[in-house]
């Protein structure tokens, strides 16, 4: 954030191997990443990947990541291709004090991943919405079988006032787009 606060998200495995990995987020304080009491668990779902966080104003941020819609027990019965097809995007909001409960950004729709976020912070010299905005871009597997190589880039914009816009394809006819990167100018 502009005030110097930071957040770091990562998947943390259980060192004993007794429980599944968790998606955690910690505040960053002058390069000190060891503040375990301030750690928040955002998700314990299987298949967590493509984690991204961006501030959209001085104190508020949004985290987006891909995770599997199945439980670990159900996921264990699926093939690798079926597991990928069950990936969806979820998000959580940081209000400067606490993280919201995770919510679904996309339905299970063939497989989602490769998330990138770009902020548009509200400033006098920027043409951003009041309160700021975050642009999300990601790759969606259109066939539900990654081996068919039918991927398309999708996008959505987030603001605190309206939430997420309906995800839209960047190019509705594309069938092999991947690895998106987002930026505001």
BATISE-34116 format. One line per 5 residues: their letters; for each residue x, y, z of N, C-alpha, C, CB. Coordinates in pm, 1 decimal, decimal comma. Glycine has a CB too. Layout:
a = X/Y/Z/X/Y/Z/X/Y/Z/X/Y/Z  ...;
***
This chain:
xxxxx = 84,2/-118,0/0,0/0,0/0,0/0,0/88,5/124,0/0,0/-95,7/0,0/121,7  28,8/239,6/-22,6/106,5/363,1/-22,7/161,3/397,9/114,2/22,4/476,5/-73,1  103,0/344,0/219,9/150,6/373,2/354,8/266,4/282,5/396,0/36,8/359,2/454,1  307,5/193,2/309,2/420,4/106,3/337,8/383,5/-29,8/392,9/509,5/172,8/432,5  254,9/-55,9/411,4/212,5/-187,7/458,9/221,3/-287,0/344,1/68,1/-182,9/516,6;
xxxxx = 243,0/-410,4/375,6/249,7/-512,6/272,8/187,6/-642,2/319,5/392,6/-536,1/231,1  156,3/-726,6/225,8/98,9/-857,1/253,8/170,7/-960,5/168,8/-54,0/-858,6/226,4  189,0/-1078,6/223,5/252,9/-1187,6/151,5/164,7/-1310,5/165,6/397,3/-1214,9/204,7  131,1/-1374,5/55,2/49,9/-1496,7/58,7/130,9/-1611,6/0,5/-83,8/-1478,0/-20,0  111,7/-1729,5/58,1/183,1/-1847,4/10,2/114,3/-1971,8/63,5/332,2/-1844,2/53,3;
xxxxx = 141,6/-2085,7/2,1/90,3/-2211,0/55,1/194,4/-2264,9/152,6/59,5/-2314,4/-59,7  146,8/-2304,9/268,2/234,8/-2355,7/372,9/197,9/-2499,2/403,8/226,2/-2268,7/500,1  291,1/-2591,7/381,8/261,5/-2731,9/415,0/274,8/-2755,3/565,7/356,1/-2827,5/337,4  209,4/-2858,0/611,8/225,6/-2903,0/750,1/358,9/-2977,2/756,2/104,7/-2995,3/797,4  452,9/-2931,6/838,5/583,8/-2999,0/842,5/575,2/-3145,9/883,8/675,7/-2926,0/937,9;
xxxxx = 468,6/-3183,2/954,4/453,4/-3323,3/995,2/385,8/-3406,6/887,4/373,4/-3332,2/1124,4  327,1/-3339,2/787,3/257,0/-3411,7/681,9/121,1/-3464,9/724,6/341,4/-3525,0/634,7  71,5/-3424,0/840,3/-55,2/-3475,3/893,2/-177,9/-3403,5/836,1/-55,8/-3463,3/1044,0  -161,2/-3279,8/792,2/-273,3/-3204,1/736,2/-232,7/-3147,6/600,5/-317,4/-3089,8/832,4  -329,7/-3117,9/515,1/-299,1/-3063,9/382,4/-238,8/-2923,1/391,3/-426,0/-3061,2/295,9;
xxxxx = -173,7/-2879,0/284,8/-121,0/-2742,2/281,1/-234,0/-2640,9/294,5/-42,6/-2717,5/150,6  -199,6/-2522,6/343,7/-295,6/-2414,4/362,5/-247,5/-2292,1/286,3/-314,6/-2381,7/513,1  -341,9/-2210,7/239,3/-307,0/-2080,6/184,0/-310,2/-1981,8/299,2/-404,7/-2037,7/67,7  -196,5/-1921,4/328,2/-187,2/-1826,3/438,7/-142,7/-1691,1/384,8/-89,2/-1877,0/547,9  -176,6/-1587,9/459,3/-131,6/-1452,8/427,7/-77,5/-1390,9/556,2/-247,8/-1365,8/366,8;
xxxxx = 35,7/-1322,3/542,2/98,7/-1254,2/656,1/124,3/-1108,9/620,2/231,3/-1324,3/697,0  114,1/-1022,2/720,0/156,0/-884,6/695,0/307,8/-879,1/685,8/104,1/-789,5/806,1  356,6/-786,8/606,4/499,6/-765,2/592,0/531,8/-637,8/668,2/543,1/-755,6/440,5  625,7/-646,9/759,8/660,6/-532,7/843,2/810,1/-507,7/831,5/619,5/-556,4/991,3  848,9/-419,8/740,4/989,4/-386,6/725,5/1076,0/-504,4/687,7/1039,8/-327,5/850,7;
xxxxx = 1023,1/-596,0/609,8/1099,5/-713,3/568,2/1091,2/-828,5/666,0/1242,1/-676,2/548,7  1016,5/-813,6/776,9/998,8/-921,0/873,7/878,3/-1005,2/832,4/980,7/-864,2/1017,7  904,4/-1128,0/788,1/798,3/-1217,3/741,4/762,5/-1323,9/844,9/840,2/-1284,1/611,7  810,4/-1307,8/967,0/797,8/-1416,3/1065,2/690,2/-1391,3/1168,4/928,3/-1437,5/1135,1  597,2/-1303,9/1144,0/494,6/-1268,7/1242,4/382,9/-1372,3/1243,5/437,2/-1129,4/1212,9;
xxxxx = 411,3/-1491,1/1292,7/313,4/-1600,2/1293,4/181,9/-1565,3/1362,1/372,7/-1719,6/1360,3  181,0/-1487,3/1471,6/51,4/-1455,5/1533,3/-41,3/-1377,0/1440,6/73,4/-1376,5/1660,5  13,5/-1306,1/1343,4/-67,2/-1226,1/1251,7/-105,5/-1301,5/1125,1/6,9/-1100,8/1214,8  -66,3/-1427,0/1114,9/-94,9/-1506,9/995,8/-243,3/-1541,5/989,5/-9,8/-1635,6/994,9  -300,9/-1533,0/870,7/-440,8/-1567,6/848,9/-448,3/-1679,6/746,9/-522,6/-1444,5/802,0;
xxxxx = -527,2/-1780,3/773,7/-549,3/-1888,9/677,3/-666,4/-1848,5/589,3/-577,1/-2026,9/749,6  -641,9/-1836,9/457,8/-747,6/-1800,8/363,6/-819,2/-1922,5/307,7/-690,4/-1719,5/250,2  -747,1/-2035,1/293,6/-810,2/-2153,4/235,1/-733,1/-2279,8/273,2/-818,4/-2140,0/81,7  -806,5/-2387,9/285,7/-746,9/-2520,1/307,1/-788,3/-2615,4/194,9/-789,0/-2577,4/444,8  -840,1/-2561,0/86,3/-887,9/-2642,8/-26,2/-769,6/-2706,9/-99,7/-972,0/-2556,6/-124,7;
xxxxx = -794,5/-2814,9/-169,4/-687,7/-2876,2/-249,0/-658,3/-2795,8/-375,1/-725,2/-3019,3/-286,6  -539,4/-2815,1/-428,5/-503,5/-2758,5/-559,0/-479,9/-2609,4/-560,7/-608,7/-2789,3/-655,5  -445,0/-2547,6/-449,7/-423,2/-2403,0/-447,0/-300,9/-2367,8/-531,3/-405,3/-2352,5/-301,3  -319,2/-2268,7/-619,8/-209,5/-2220,6/-704,7/-246,4/-2083,9/-760,3/-179,2/-2321,0/-820,6  -152,7/-2019,7/-826,7/-175,0/-1890,3/-893,4/-228,0/-1784,8/-797,0/-272,7/-1906,9/-1009,7;
xxxxx = -160,5/-1764,7/-686,1/-204,0/-1668,6/-584,4/-151,9/-1529,7/-620,5/-154,4/-1711,0/-442,7  -240,4/-1430,3/-614,2/-200,8/-1291,4/-640,5/-274,8/-1199,4/-543,7/-230,8/-1251,3/-788,9  -206,3/-1093,9/-497,6/-265,6/-993,6/-409,3/-232,8/-855,5/-464,2/-213,8/-1009,2/-262,6  -330,4/-765,2/-458,6/-308,0/-624,8/-495,1/-390,7/-534,1/-404,6/-343,9/-599,9/-644,2  -330,3/-422,6/-364,9/-405,2/-316,3/-297,7/-481,2/-238,0/-403,5/-310,5/-222,4/-215,2;
xxxxx = -604,0/-194,6/-371,7/-678,6/-108,9/-463,0/-702,8/29,0/-403,9/-810,8/-173,4/-498,9  -667,8/49,2/-277,8/-660,1/181,9/-218,2/-561,1/173,8/-102,6/-801,5/232,4/-169,9  -548,8/279,5/-24,8/-443,9/285,1/77,8/-446,2/168,7/176,2/-455,8/412,7/153,9  -562,5/120,7/211,7/-571,5/19,3/316,1/-640,4/-109,6/273,7/-642,9/75,5/432,2  -695,8/-117,0/154,6/-775,3/-233,7/114,1/-708,5/-309,0/0,2/-916,2/-190,8/72,3;
xxxxx = -720,0/-440,1/4,9/-658,9/-525,3/-97,3/-752,7/-640,9/-130,1/-520,8/-578,8/-49,8  -720,8/-708,4/-237,9/-794,2/-827,9/-276,4/-691,2/-935,1/-313,5/-893,3/-798,8/-395,8  -717,3/-1058,1/-271,6/-635,1/-1173,7/-308,4/-720,3/-1264,7/-396,0/-581,9/-1250,5/-181,0  -660,9/-1317,1/-501,7/-729,6/-1409,5/-593,4/-639,2/-1529,9/-612,7/-763,7/-1340,8/-731,9  -699,2/-1648,7/-617,9/-621,8/-1769,8/-641,8/-711,1/-1875,9/-703,1/-558,0/-1821,4/-511,3;
xxxxx = -646,5/-1976,3/-759,9/-717,4/-2093,0/-813,2/-712,0/-2202,8/-708,5/-655,2/-2141,4/-949,2  -821,1/-2277,1/-696,6/-824,1/-2393,8/-609,3/-922,6/-2494,5/-665,9/-862,3/-2354,6/-463,8  -911,3/-2618,0/-620,8/-999,0/-2723,0/-669,6/-1132,6/-2718,2/-596,4/-933,2/-2860,7/-652,7  -1240,4/-2740,8/-669,7/-1375,4/-2736,9/-612,7/-1409,4/-2863,4/-534,2/-1477,7/-2716,7/-723,0  -1329,6/-2968,9/-548,8/-1356,8/-3095,5/-481,6/-1290,2/-3102,1/-344,7/-1309,7/-3211,7/-567,8;
xxxxx = -1335,3/-3195,7/-263,4/-1265,9/-3226,4/-138,7/-1143,2/-3310,2/-172,4/-1359,8/-3301,4/-37,6  -1053,7/-3326,0/-76,8/-936,3/-3410,6/-100,3/-977,1/-3553,4/-131,6/-843,3/-3408,3/21,0  -1079,2/-3605,1/-65,2/-1123,5/-3742,9/-88,0/-1175,0/-3761,6/-230,3/-1232,7/-3781,2/12,4  -1256,8/-3667,7/-278,1/-1310,0/-3678,0/-414,5/-1197,8/-3656,1/-515,7/-1424,3/-3575,2/-437,0  -1112,5/-3559,5/-490,1/-1003,8/-3530,4/-582,9/-911,9/-3651,4/-602,9/-923,0/-3411,3/-532,7;
xxxxx = -894,5/-3730,5/-498,8/-808,7/-3848,6/-507,5/-863,1/-3953,3/-604,4/-791,8/-3910,2/-370,3  -992,6/-3948,2/-635,7/-1053,0/-4044,7/-727,5/-1047,1/-3998,5/-872,6/-1196,7/-4070,3/-688,2  -1000,6/-3877,2/-897,0/-1000,9/-3819,5/-1032,2/-864,0/-3829,3/-1098,1/-1045,3/-3673,4/-1027,3  -864,4/-3827,9/-1231,4/-738,5/-3824,2/-1305,7/-680,8/-3682,9/-1298,8/-759,5/-3868,4/-1454,1  -557,7/-3665,8/-1340,3/-494,2/-3533,7/-1340,6/-572,0/-3435,0/-1428,5/-348,7/-3544,7/-1389,6;
xxxxx = -618,0/-3479,6/-1543,8/-695,1/-3393,1/-1634,6/-826,6/-3353,1/-1568,4/-722,3/-3465,1/-1770,2  -894,4/-3446,8/-1502,7/-1019,7/-3415,3/-1433,2/-996,5/-3317,9/-1317,2/-1085,3/-3544,1/-1381,0  -884,3/-3332,0/-1249,6/-852,5/-3239,4/-1139,2/-835,6/-3097,7/-1190,4/-724,7/-3283,8/-1065,9  -762,6/-3083,3/-1299,7/-742,2/-2949,8/-1357,9/-874,5/-2887,7/-1400,8/-646,8/-2957,4/-1478,0  -963,8/-2970,0/-1453,6/-1093,4/-2919,1/-1500,0/-1180,2/-2869,2/-1384,9/-1167,7/-3027,5/-1576,7;
xxxxx = -1148,8/-2907,1/-1262,5/-1227,2/-2866,0/-1145,3/-1169,2/-2742,8/-1074,7/-1235,8/-2981,1/-1046,6  -1065,8/-2681,4/-1135,1/-1007,4/-2559,7/-1077,7/-1099,7/-2440,7/-1102,9/-866,5/-2532,7/-1137,5  -1117,3/-2358,3/-1002,3/-1197,2/-2236,0/-1012,8/-1121,4/-2123,7/-942,7/-1340,4/-2255,2/-950,2  -1164,7/-2000,4/-963,1/-1102,8/-1887,6/-895,3/-1187,0/-1845,9/-775,8/-1084,1/-1769,6/-991,8  -1119,3/-1816,4/-666,9/-1183,2/-1763,6/-547,5/-1105,3/-1640,4/-503,6/-1189,2/-1870,8/-433,6;
xxxxx = -1165,2/-1563,4/-413,7/-1098,9/-1441,2/-368,6/-1135,7/-1411,1/-224,3/-1136,3/-1322,6/-458,9  -1058,1/-1321,2/-165,8/-1083,8/-1270,6/-32,1/-1044,5/-1123,7/-30,1/-1005,8/-1352,1/76,4  -1114,4/-1044,9/49,3/-1089,3/-900,5/59,3/-1022,8/-866,1/192,3/-1220,8/-821,5/44,0  -925,3/-777,5/186,9/-858,5/-723,4/304,8/-910,5/-581,7/325,1/-701,6/-725,7/289,3  -968,1/-553,2/442,5/-1024,9/-420,6/468,2/-932,0/-330,7/550,3/-1157,4/-435,0/539,8;
xxxxx = -807,7/-370,3/563,5/-711,9/-296,4/643,3/-696,9/-352,9/783,1/-752,1/-152,6/651,0  -792,0/-437,8/822,0/-788,9/-499,1/955,2/-798,8/-651,3/950,1/-901,7/-444,1/1039,9  -882,5/-702,4/859,1/-908,0/-846,4/855,3/-942,1/-891,0/713,4/-1022,1/-883,8/951,8  -926,3/-1020,6/690,1/-962,3/-1081,7/561,7/-1106,0/-1132,1/567,6/-865,2/-1197,8/526,3  -1178,1/-1118,1/457,3/-1312,7/-1173,4/446,7/-1304,4/-1324,1/425,6/-1391,1/-1106,1/331,3;
xxxxx = -1415,4/-1390,2/446,0/-1425,8/-1530,8/410,4/-1411,5/-1541,5/259,6/-1560,9/-1592,8/459,2  -1345,6/-1645,6/212,5/-1327,5/-1658,8/67,7/-1462,4/-1669,7/-2,2/-1240,6/-1781,6/34,8  -1466,2/-1621,2/-125,9/-1586,9/-1626,8/-208,6/-1546,8/-1668,1/-348,9/-1661,7/-1489,8/-210,1  -1640,0/-1721,7/-421,9/-1615,1/-1771,5/-557,0/-1618,7/-1657,1/-658,4/-1718,4/-1879,1/-594,4  -1514,1/-1647,4/-740,4/-1510,8/-1551,4/-850,9/-1561,1/-1616,8/-979,3/-1367,8/-1496,6/-871,1;
xxxxx = -1521,8/-1741,7/-1003,5/-1566,9/-1813,2/-1123,3/-1623,8/-1949,4/-1084,0/-1450,2/-1830,2/-1224,6  -1719,0/-1997,2/-1161,1/-1769,0/-2133,2/-1136,3/-1669,7/-2235,2/-1191,5/-1909,5/-2153,6/-1200,7  -1690,4/-2359,9/-1156,9/-1612,1/-2465,9/-1220,1/-1655,3/-2467,9/-1365,7/-1633,6/-2607,4/-1149,8  -1560,8/-2440,0/-1455,2/-1599,3/-2421,7/-1595,4/-1497,3/-2479,6/-1692,1/-1618,7/-2275,0/-1624,8  -1425,7/-2579,7/-1652,3/-1326,9/-2640,9/-1739,9/-1187,2/-2632,4/-1683,3/-1330,5/-2576,3/-1875,0;
xxxxx = -1162,2/-2534,9/-1599,6/-1030,8/-2518,8/-1537,4/-982,5/-2375,6/-1548,1/-929,5/-2612,8/-1601,5  -946,4/-2316,0/-1437,0/-900,3/-2177,3/-1430,6/-761,4/-2173,5/-1369,0/-998,9/-2089,1/-1349,0  -681,3/-2076,7/-1408,7/-549,9/-2060,1/-1347,5/-471,3/-1949,8/-1413,6/-472,1/-2188,8/-1353,8  -347,9/-1934,3/-1370,1/-260,1/-1832,9/-1427,9/-306,1/-1691,2/-1399,6/-249,7/-1853,0/-1575,7  -352,5/-1663,4/-1279,3/-408,3/-1532,8/-1243,3/-299,6/-1426,4/-1236,8/-481,2/-1541,2/-1109,1;
xxxxx = -331,8/-1308,0/-1289,1/-248,4/-1189,9/-1269,9/-341,2/-1074,2/-1236,0/-161,2/-1158,4/-1397,3  -297,4/-987,4/-1144,4/-375,0/-872,2/-1101,6/-298,4/-743,7/-1127,9/-410,8/-883,5/-953,5  -372,4/-636,1/-1156,0/-312,9/-503,7/-1172,4/-402,1/-402,5/-1102,6/-294,4/-467,5/-1323,4  -343,7/-317,5/-1016,0/-424,7/-219,5/-944,6/-436,1/-87,9/-1020,1/-366,6/-194,5/-807,5  -544,2/-17,8/-996,4/-561,3/119,7/-1040,3/-598,7/196,0/-912,8/-672,5/134,3/-1156,5;
xxxxx = -497,9/255,4/-848,0/-518,7/324,4/-721,6/-576,7/462,1/-745,9/-388,0/334,7/-643,4  -672,5/497,8/-664,5/-733,4/630,2/-674,5/-629,9/735,6/-633,5/-861,6/639,9/-585,2  -598,0/826,0/-728,4/-506,5/937,3/-703,1/-553,9/1055,8/-784,3/-358,8/900,2/-738,7  -500,8/1172,6/-752,1/-538,9/1292,4/-826,8/-499,1/1282,9/-973,8/-475,4/1415,6/-764,0  -386,2/1216,9/-1002,2/-335,7/1210,5/-1138,9/-377,5/1084,0/-1213,2/-186,4/1220,2/-1137,6;
xxxxx = -468,4/1007,2/-1158,1/-510,9/882,3/-1221,7/-660,2/887,7/-1253,5/-479,4/761,0/-1130,6  -696,9/821,8/-1360,1/-836,6/814,5/-1400,0/-893,3/679,3/-1355,4/-852,0/833,8/-1554,5  -893,7/659,4/-1223,6/-942,4/533,6/-1165,7/-1074,7/558,1/-1094,4/-838,1/473,2/-1067,5  -1154,4/455,6/-1079,1/-1280,3/471,6/-1005,6/-1254,4/517,1/-862,0/-1359,8/339,6/-1005,8  -1350,6/584,5/-803,2/-1340,6/625,1/-663,9/-1318,6/501,3/-577,7/-1467,6/702,2/-618,9;
xxxxx = -1217,1/504,1/-495,5/-1185,6/390,0/-410,6/-1090,3/291,2/-474,0/-1310,2/319,8/-373,2  -1056,6/309,8/-603,6/-963,0/220,4/-671,1/-1029,5/99,4/-734,5/-859,4/174,3/-574,5  -949,7/25,1/-806,7/-999,4/-91,2/-881,2/-884,9/-189,0/-903,8/-1062,6/-48,1/-1017,1  -917,4/-314,6/-920,6/-818,8/-417,5/-955,6/-868,4/-490,4/-1079,7/-795,6/-518,0/-836,8  -780,1/-506,6/-1177,1/-807,3/-584,8/-1297,1/-748,8/-723,7/-1277,3/-748,2/-516,4/-1424,4;
xxxxx = -828,4/-826,4/-1301,0/-781,8/-965,2/-1294,8/-787,1/-1024,8/-1435,0/-868,1/-1049,6/-1195,0  -683,3/-1097,2/-1470,8/-681,0/-1173,8/-1595,8/-635,8/-1315,7/-1561,7/-585,5/-1107,1/-1703,6  -686,1/-1414,0/-1637,0/-650,8/-1552,4/-1611,1/-677,7/-1635,6/-1735,3/-728,9/-1607,5/-1490,4  -632,4/-1759,5/-1730,1/-652,7/-1854,0/-1839,5/-763,4/-1951,4/-1801,2/-521,2/-1930,0/-1872,9  -853,5/-1975,1/-1895,8/-961,1/-2073,4/-1876,6/-946,7/-2182,3/-1981,8/-1102,5/-2005,9/-1885,4;
xxxxx = -956,8/-2307,4/-1938,1/-957,2/-2422,5/-2029,0/-1099,6/-2438,2/-2081,1/-907,0/-2554,5/-1957,0  -1120,7/-2410,6/-2208,2/-1254,9/-2410,4/-2266,5/-1309,3/-2550,9/-2293,0/-1253,8/-2332,0/-2395,2  -1222,0/-2650,4/-2301,7/-1265,5/-2786,3/-2335,7/-1287,8/-2874,3/-2213,1/-1163,7/-2851,3/-2425,8  -1237,8/-2831,5/-2097,6/-1245,6/-2918,5/-1980,5/-1145,0/-3031,5/-1986,5/-1384,5/-2975,1/-1967,0  -1052,4/-3022,0/-2080,8/-945,8/-3120,7/-2098,3/-824,1/-3045,2/-2149,4/-988,1/-3237,0/-2197,5;
xxxxx = -732,0/-3014,2/-2059,1/-616,5/-2932,0/-2093,9/-535,0/-2990,0/-2209,3/-527,9/-2915,3/-1973,2  -543,4/-3121,0/-2228,9/-469,4/-3185,5/-2337,5/-521,4/-3146,4/-2475,9/-476,0/-3335,8/-2321,7  -641,7/-3089,7/-2483,7/-696,7/-3045,0/-2612,4/-645,4/-2906,3/-2652,9/-849,2/-3043,1/-2605,7  -576,5/-2837,8/-2562,1/-516,1/-2706,8/-2591,9/-618,2/-2606,0/-2644,1/-404,3/-2723,0/-2694,0  -726,7/-2587,9/-2571,0/-829,9/-2489,6/-2607,5/-846,6/-2392,2/-2492,6/-966,0/-2559,0/-2641,5;
xxxxx = -751,5/-2301,2/-2479,3/-751,5/-2206,7/-2367,9/-782,1/-2066,3/-2416,6/-617,1/-2209,2/-2295,0  -840,4/-1989,1/-2327,5/-880,4/-1852,9/-2359,7/-852,8/-1764,3/-2237,1/-1032,1/-1846,8/-2401,7  -817,6/-1639,1/-2260,7/-793,6/-1543,0/-2153,2/-925,4/-1474,9/-2116,3/-686,6/-1437,6/-2195,4  -951,6/-1467,4/-1987,3/-1068,5/-1397,6/-1933,4/-1023,6/-1282,8/-1845,4/-1158,8/-1494,0/-1853,9  -1115,5/-1187,9/-1822,8/-1085,1/-1076,2/-1733,8/-1209,0/-1035,9/-1655,2/-1031,1/-956,4/-1813,6;
xxxxx = -1184,0/-967,7/-1544,7/-1288,2/-910,0/-1461,2/-1224,6/-796,1/-1382,6/-1352,9/-1017,4/-1365,8  -1305,7/-698,4/-1343,7/-1256,1/-585,7/-1265,2/-1327,9/-583,4/-1130,1/-1276,7/-451,1/-1341,4  -1251,4/-549,6/-1025,9/-1306,0/-544,2/-890,4/-1297,8/-402,9/-835,1/-1231,6/-641,6/-798,0  -1405,0/-358,4/-772,3/-1402,8/-237,5/-689,6/-1485,0/-267,0/-565,5/-1458,8/-111,6/-767,4  -1455,7/-196,0/-458,0/-1528,0/-220,0/-333,3/-1675,9/-187,5/-347,2/-1467,4/-137,8/-220,5;
xxxxx = -1708,7/-90,0/-430,2/-1848,1/-47,1/-445,5/-1934,8/-150,3/-516,3/-1853,4/83,0/-521,4  -1880,0/-220,4/-615,5/-1963,5/-311,1/-694,8/-1920,8/-456,8/-688,5/-1963,4/-267,3/-836,7  -1803,0/-487,0/-634,1/-1751,4/-623,1/-636,7/-1689,2/-652,3/-772,9/-1863,4/-724,6/-605,1  -1701,3/-774,7/-820,2/-1642,9/-816,7/-947,3/-1741,3/-796,8/-1062,1/-1599,5/-963,2/-940,1  -1690,3/-755,7/-1176,7/-1772,3/-753,4/-1297,3/-1783,9/-896,5/-1348,4/-1711,4/-658,3/-1406,8;
xxxxx = -1881,9/-922,7/-1433,2/-1898,1/-1055,5/-1491,0/-1775,4/-1090,0/-1574,7/-2026,8/-1063,1/-1576,9  -1711,3/-1204,1/-1550,4/-1594,3/-1241,4/-1629,8/-1627,5/-1245,4/-1779,4/-1540,5/-1377,6/-1584,2  -1537,7/-1187,8/-1859,2/-1554,9/-1181,1/-2003,9/-1428,8/-1230,2/-2073,4/-1588,7/-1037,7/-2048,4  -1442,1/-1298,4/-2188,0/-1322,5/-1335,7/-2263,2/-1258,2/-1210,9/-2324,9/-1357,4/-1439,3/-2373,5  -1128,0/-1209,1/-2327,6/-1056,6/-1098,2/-2391,5/-1075,1/-1106,2/-2542,6/-905,3/-1100,7/-2354,6;
xxxxx = -1073,2/-1226,7/-2596,3/-1096,4/-1252,2/-2738,2/-1185,4/-1376,3/-2746,9/-960,3/-1271,9/-2817,7  -1311,3/-1358,4/-2780,1/-1408,9/-1467,4/-2776,7/-1381,2/-1578,7/-2876,7/-1545,0/-1412,9/-2801,5  -1295,4/-1554,7/-2975,4/-1267,8/-1659,2/-3074,3/-1133,7/-1727,8/-3052,2/-1271,7/-1600,6/-3213,1  -1055,9/-1681,7/-2955,9/-922,8/-1739,3/-2932,7/-934,6/-1881,8/-2879,5/-842,2/-1652,0/-2833,7  -840,9/-1966,3/-2920,0/-842,0/-2104,6/-2872,4/-704,9/-2155,7/-2830,2/-896,9/-2193,7/-2978,9;
xxxxx = -609,3/-2070,5/-2809,0/-481,3/-2115,8/-2754,3/-408,4/-2001,3/-2685,6/-393,3/-2175,5/-2865,0  -482,8/-1911,9/-2621,5/-422,1/-1803,4/-2545,6/-387,9/-1853,4/-2406,0/-516,5/-1680,5/-2538,6  -277,8/-1802,7/-2350,9/-240,5/-1839,0/-2214,9/-141,1/-1737,5/-2159,2/-180,9/-1981,1/-2210,8  -107,5/-1752,1/-2032,4/-7,4/-1672,4/-1962,0/-34,6/-1521,4/-1969,8/129,6/-1702,3/-2018,4  -153,4/-1475,5/-1925,9/-182,9/-1332,8/-1933,0/-104,7/-1252,4/-1829,8/-330,9/-1309,8/-1914,1;
xxxxx = -85,5/-1127,0/-1861,7/-22,4/-1032,3/-1769,7/-103,8/-904,3/-1777,1/130,1/-1006,7/-1805,4  -133,2/-842,6/-1664,3/-218,8/-724,5/-1660,3/-140,0/-603,0/-1612,3/-340,2/-748,9/-1569,1  -177,8/-485,3/-1661,7/-118,7/-358,9/-1615,5/-215,5/-245,5/-1644,6/19,1/-332,3/-1683,8  -216,0/-145,4/-1557,4/-288,4/-20,9/-1584,6/-187,3/80,6/-1630,9/-366,8/30,6/-1458,9  -227,9/166,2/-1723,8/-141,8/274,8/-1771,8/-211,6/405,3/-1742,1/-110,4/261,3/-1924,9;
***
